Amino acid sequence: MSSVASASGSMSSKEHSDSMIDYLRAGEIRARSMNNRGPVKREKNGKLHSCILEAFQEYGFYIFENVVSQAEITELRADANNMIERAPAKPDSLVDLKGRPALGRDFAREPYTFIKPLSDPWGGTKLLNGRHPSKMIEPTPDAGSPEHVVYLMYGMCEAMPAALRLYGHPDLLLIAEAINGEDFVPYNDAIFVKQPGLGGSVAWHQDGVTHWGSKDWDEGIHGFNFQVQLYPTTPANSLWVIPGSHKQGKANIAAMVKENSGSVLLPGAVPLICAPGDATIVNRQMLHCSFANTSPDIRISITFGFHRRKSVLGQKAALGMDGTNAIYDEKRIFERSAVIQVAIDARHQKYTREMPFSYKPFKGIEDQFKFSDETFQSVVRDYNTKDLAI
């Protein structure tokens, strides 16, 4: 279990909130002036509309509105809140706050990361390939705050039935296919939990680490991430991005902060302001962050990514898979991709009137990957030990 200590800040939670007002307001104005949000729109042939792809290529992100129904959001909230409530009472505890066995004690990978409230666990460290070089502001939590809070949750397809069904959502998979091709493959998933007045920050970074020096480098080589929002996101609790930064190669983040008088409030950034049921896509080469959540509003973002198959095949494991010494061969890619096909069928079993997505790598063998107790055990169980991180 990951628990990352952090020194207390000299700024109170209220002082931090007050100090951010002008920056948040300016970012929101920039965000609302951009033409990269709207419903999922298709061409006459059923493919994702070219205007969406063009906006995504220009800005590096897009906000799809009303992708997930409110009834489905209600189910996702219930499952996510259950997962939070079933977390260990503290790092390394075997029981939750109610004394029940904590969720995931039998999972192959730990499903929770804890941090100290309002802290930045990665900034200025060598963790995750050192991709977060600059420390964020860490306000002092209010008196009476817990010693640790849930920061991230993993294994959603195993732990949350509604999340497995979301993983097979036809509109989301249509988008993945349009961006990464018919043979697109999964990356990983994580749920960001930013509780009001407690949620930690994520330091400025770019997600990809493998292909910066590749002769085949281009702006899409490290894939993209979805975030499905379960609650409204605001400038104070949302993800922030620097539009267009996905095209500029590997950024010298430490130098950018230094040139900004040492401030992590980098110029030109915008917040991803969403309603419940909206889904964002963000290029994994985008420079992005989130600030300590000193607001009164919760954010729970279900995050999962996809790659081009050719970006992954033959690559060495990185990031959360670093240290396994794995090579992403055909077998591993197939086994991890099978979760998508099982998710498609799990969704179809519930939403029988919805046209299921046709995932080309499994065309003709769909019946072997119908959702059942058997495929849950053989495909979904401990699936994230086979993530494809680059």
C-alpha positions in Angstrom: 0.0 0.0 0.0 1.3 3.4 -0.9 1.4 6.1 1.8 3.5 9.1 1.0 4.4 11.5 3.8 4.5 15.2 3.2 5.7 18.1 5.2 2.9 20.4 6.4 2.5 23.6 4.5 2.8 27.1 6.0 -0.4 28.2 4.2 -3.8 27.3 5.7 -6.6 25.7 3.7 -8.5 29.0 3.5 -5.4 31.0 2.6 -4.8 28.6 -0.2 -8.3 28.9 -1.5 -8.3 32.6 -1.3 -4.9 32.8 -3.1 -6.2 30.8 -6.0 -9.2 33.0 -6.9 -7.7 35.1 -9.6 -5.9 32.2 -11.3 -9.0 30.0 -11.2 -11.1 32.8 -12.7 -8.7 33.6 -15.5 -8.4 29.9 -16.4 -12.1 29.4 -16.5 -12.5 32.4 -18.9 -9.9 30.8 -21.2 -11.6 27.4 -21.0 -15.0 28.7 -21.9 -13.7 30.5 -24.9 -12.4 27.3 -26.5 -14.3 25.3 -29.1 -13.6 21.8 -28.0 -16.6 20.5 -26.1 -20.0 19.0 -27.0 -21.9 15.8 -27.4 -20.5 12.7 -29.2 -21.1 13.5 -32.9 -20.8 10.9 -35.7 -20.3 11.1 -39.4 -22.9 9.6 -41.7 -20.8 6.3 -41.7 -21.1 6.1 -37.9 -17.5 7.1 -37.2 -16.5 9.9 -34.8 -17.0 13.3 -36.5 -13.8 14.8 -38.0 -14.5 18.2 -36.3 -14.0 16.5 -32.9 -10.7 14.8 -34.0 -9.5 18.1 -35.4 -10.2 19.9 -32.2 -8.6 17.2 -30.2 -5.5 17.3 -32.4 -5.3 21.1 -32.0 -5.8 21.4 -28.3 -4.9 18.0 -27.0 -8.1 17.5 -25.1 -11.9 17.4 -25.6 -14.9 17.5 -23.3 -17.7 15.2 -24.4 -21.0 16.3 -22.7 -23.7 14.0 -21.5 -22.0 10.8 -22.5 -23.1 8.7 -19.5 -26.7 8.8 -18.4 -27.6 10.1 -15.0 -29.0 6.6 -14.0 -25.6 5.1 -14.8 -23.8 7.9 -13.0 -25.9 7.0 -9.9 -24.8 3.4 -10.1 -21.1 4.5 -10.6 -21.4 6.8 -7.6 -22.8 4.0 -5.4 -20.0 1.6 -6.4 -17.3 4.3 -6.0 -18.5 5.4 -2.6 -18.8 1.7 -1.5 -15.1 1.3 -2.6 -14.1 4.4 -0.6 -16.0 3.1 2.5 -14.5 -0.3 2.2 -10.9 1.1 2.1 -8.6 0.1 5.0 -9.1 2.3 8.0 -5.5 3.4 7.7 -2.6 2.3 5.5 -1.8 -1.4 6.1 -5.0 -2.0 8.1 -6.9 -5.2 7.3 -10.3 -3.8 8.2 -12.3 -0.7 7.2 -13.6 2.0 9.5 -16.6 -0.2 10.4 -14.4 -3.1 11.3 -15.3 -5.1 8.2 -12.6 -6.8 6.1 -11.2 -4.1 3.9 -11.8 -4.4 0.2 -9.0 -5.9 -2.0 -6.9 -7.7 0.6 -7.0 -10.6 -1.8 -6.2 -8.6 -4.9 -2.8 -9.2 -6.6 -2.3 -5.4 -6.7 -3.1 -3.0 -3.9 -6.3 -1.1 -4.9 -5.7 2.0 -2.7 -3.1 4.8 -2.5 -3.3 6.9 0.7 -1.8 10.3 1.2 -1.8 13.0 3.9 -4.6 15.5 3.4 -3.8 18.2 0.8 -0.4 16.8 0.1 1.5 16.3 -3.1 2.9 12.7 -3.0 4.9 12.8 -6.2 6.1 16.3 -6.9 9.9 16.8 -6.6 10.5 13.0 -6.2 11.9 10.3 -8.4 8.6 8.3 -8.2 6.9 7.3 -11.5 10.1 7.8 -13.5 10.6 11.2 -12.0 8.0 12.8 -14.3 6.7 15.2 -11.6 9.8 17.4 -11.0 8.2 20.4 -9.2 6.5 20.3 -5.8 2.9 21.7 -5.6 1.6 23.9 -2.8 0.7 21.8 0.2 -1.7 23.7 2.5 -2.1 22.8 6.1 -5.3 20.8 6.6 -8.0 22.1 9.0 -7.9 20.9 12.6 -9.6 17.5 13.0 -8.7 16.3 9.5 -7.8 12.6 9.2 -4.2 11.5 9.2 -4.6 9.8 5.8 -7.2 10.0 2.9 -7.8 7.8 -0.1 -6.1 9.5 -3.1 -6.4 6.8 -5.8 -8.3 3.6 -6.3 -7.3 0.9 -8.7 -8.9 -2.3 -10.3 -12.3 -0.7 -11.0 -13.3 -3.5 -13.4 -12.8 -6.0 -10.6 -14.1 -4.0 -7.7 -17.0 -2.1 -9.3 -19.6 -3.8 -11.5 -20.8 -0.5 -12.9 -17.3 0.5 -13.8 -16.8 -2.8 -15.8 -19.9 -1.9 -17.7 -18.6 1.6 -18.3 -15.4 0.1 -19.7 -17.5 -1.3 -22.5 -19.5 1.9 -23.3 -19.9 2.0 -27.1 -19.4 5.8 -27.4 -16.2 5.7 -25.4 -14.8 2.8 -27.4 -15.9 4.5 -30.6 -13.7 7.5 -29.5 -10.8 5.2 -28.7 -11.0 3.5 -32.1 -11.1 6.9 -33.9 -8.0 8.1 -32.2 -5.9 4.9 -31.9 -7.2 2.7 -34.7 -9.3 -0.4 -34.9 -6.7 -2.4 -33.1 -6.4 0.0 -30.1 -5.3 -1.5 -26.8 -5.9 -0.6 -23.2 -3.5 1.2 -20.9 -4.7 1.2 -17.3 -7.3 2.6 -15.0 -7.4 4.6 -11.8 -10.0 6.5 -9.9 -9.0 9.9 -8.6 -10.7 10.9 -5.3 -10.4 14.5 -4.3 -12.5 15.0 -1.1 -13.5 18.5 -0.1 -10.8 20.2 1.9 -8.7 17.0 1.9 -7.9 16.0 -1.6 -4.2 16.1 -2.6 -2.6 17.6 -5.7 -1.0 16.0 -8.7 2.2 17.9 -9.8 2.6 19.2 -13.3 3.7 16.3 -15.6 3.3 14.6 -18.9 2.1 11.0 -18.7 4.2 9.2 -21.3 7.8 8.1 -20.6 8.7 5.5 -23.2 8.8 7.2 -26.7 10.3 10.7 -26.2 13.4 9.7 -28.1 11.7 7.5 -30.7 12.4 8.1 -34.4 8.6 7.5 -34.8 7.6 10.1 -32.2 4.5 12.1 -32.9 1.9 13.8 -30.8 -0.2 10.7 -30.3 2.4 8.0 -29.7 1.7 7.8 -25.9 -2.1 7.5 -26.2 -4.8 9.3 -24.3 -6.9 9.0 -21.1 -10.6 9.3 -20.5 -12.0 10.8 -17.3 -15.6 10.2 -16.6 -16.8 12.7 -14.0 -19.2 11.5 -11.3 -19.7 15.0 -9.8 -19.5 18.5 -11.2 -15.9 19.6 -11.6 -14.9 23.2 -10.9 -11.8 25.2 -11.5 -10.8 24.6 -7.9 -11.0 20.8 -8.0 -10.6 19.9 -11.6 -7.7 18.7 -13.8 -5.8 21.6 -15.4 -4.0 21.4 -18.8 -1.9 23.6 -21.0 -3.6 23.5 -24.5 -1.3 22.5 -27.3 1.5 21.2 -25.1 1.1 17.7 -26.5 2.8 18.8 -29.7 5.9 20.3 -28.2 7.9 17.3 -27.1 9.1 16.6 -23.6 8.7 19.7 -21.5 11.3 21.1 -19.0 8.8 21.5 -16.2 11.3 22.6 -13.6 12.6 25.3 -15.9 9.0 26.5 -16.7 8.3 26.8 -12.9 11.6 28.6 -12.4 10.8 31.1 -15.2 7.4 31.6 -13.6 9.1 33.1 -10.5 9.0 29.7 -8.9 5.2 29.5 -9.0 3.4 26.4 -10.1 0.5 28.6 -11.3 1.8 28.2 -14.8 0.4 30.7 -17.4 -2.0 29.6 -20.2 -3.5 26.7 -18.4 -7.2 25.9 -18.4 -9.4 23.7 -16.1 -11.6 20.9 -17.4 -15.0 22.1 -16.2 -17.6 19.3 -16.4 -21.0 18.2 -15.4 -21.7 14.7 -14.1 -21.8 12.3 -17.0 -19.3 14.3 -19.1 -16.2 12.5 -20.3 -12.9 14.2 -21.1 -10.1 12.9 -23.3 -6.6 14.2 -22.7 -3.5 13.4 -24.7 -1.0 11.7 -22.5 1.7 14.1 -23.7 -0.3 17.1 -22.4 1.3 19.1 -19.6 -1.3 18.8 -16.8 -1.8 18.9 -13.1 -4.4 19.4 -10.3 -4.2 21.5 -7.2 -4.9 20.6 -3.6 -8.7 20.6 -3.2 -9.4 23.3 -0.6 -12.8 23.8 -2.1 -16.1 22.4 -0.6 -16.7 20.2 -3.7 -15.8 16.6 -4.2 -14.3 15.3 -7.4 -14.3 11.6 -8.3 -12.9 10.9 -11.8 -13.0 7.5 -13.3 -9.8 7.5 -15.5 -8.8 4.9 -18.1 -6.6 5.1 -21.1 -5.9 3.5 -24.5 -3.0 3.2 -26.9 -2.2 2.5 -30.5 -1.2 -1.2 -30.6 2.1 -0.4 -32.4 3.1 2.0 -29.5 2.9 -0.9 -27.0 4.0 -4.0 -28.8 7.5 -5.0 -27.9 8.0 -2.3 -25.3 9.4 -2.7 -21.8 7.1 -2.2 -18.9 7.1 1.3 -17.4 5.5 3.5 -14.7 3.2 1.4 -12.5 4.5 -1.7 -14.2 8.2 -0.7 -13.8 10.2 -3.3 -11.9 8.3 -6.2 -13.4 10.8 -6.4 -16.3 7.9 -7.4 -18.5 7.9 -7.0 -22.3 4.6 -6.3 -23.9 4.3 -9.2 -26.3 1.3 -10.5 -28.3 0.1 -12.7 -25.5 0.1 -10.0 -22.8 -1.6 -7.5 -25.1 -4.3 -10.0 -26.0 -5.0 -11.0 -22.4 -5.2 -7.4 -21.2 -7.4 -6.4 -24.2 -9.8 -9.3 -23.4 -11.1 -7.2 -20.5 -12.6 -4.8 -23.1 -14.5 -7.6 -24.8 -15.8 -9.0 -21.5 -16.8 -5.4 -20.5 -18.7 -5.0 -23.8 -20.8 -8.1 -23.0 -21.3 -7.2 -19.4 -22.7 -3.9 -20.5 -24.9 -5.6 -23.2 -26.4 -7.9 -20.6 -27.7 -4.9 -18.7 -28.4 -2.4 -21.5 -30.0 -4.8 -23.9 -31.4 -2.1 -26.2 -28.0 -0.4 -26.7 -26.0 -1.4 -29.7 -22.8 -3.0 -28.4 -19.4 -1.9 -29.7 -17.7 -4.2 -32.2 -14.1 -4.5 -31.0 -12.1 -5.6 -34.1 -9.3 -7.7 -32.4 -12.1 -10.0 -31.0 -14.3 -10.1 -34.1 -15.4 -13.7 -34.6 -14.5 -14.9 -31.1 -16.8 -12.7 -29.1 -18.7 -15.8 -27.7 -15.5 -16.9 -25.9 -15.5 -13.7 -23.9 -19.1 -13.3 -22.8 -19.4 -12.0 -19.2 -19.9 -14.8 -16.7 -18.5 -16.0 -13.4 -15.9 -18.0 -15.4 -14.7 -15.1 -17.5 -14.6 -12.8 -14.5 -12.2 -15.2 -12.9 -10.1 -15.9 -16.0 -10.1 -12.5 -17.6 -11.1 -9.8 -15.1 -9.6 -11.1 -11.9 -6.3 -9.3 -11.3 -6.4 -7.9 -14.8 -4.4 -4.8 -13.8 -1.3 -7.0 -13.3 -1.2 -6.9 -17.1 -1.5 -3.2 -17.6 0.3 -1.7 -20.6 2.0 1.4 -19.3 4.4 3.3 -21.5 
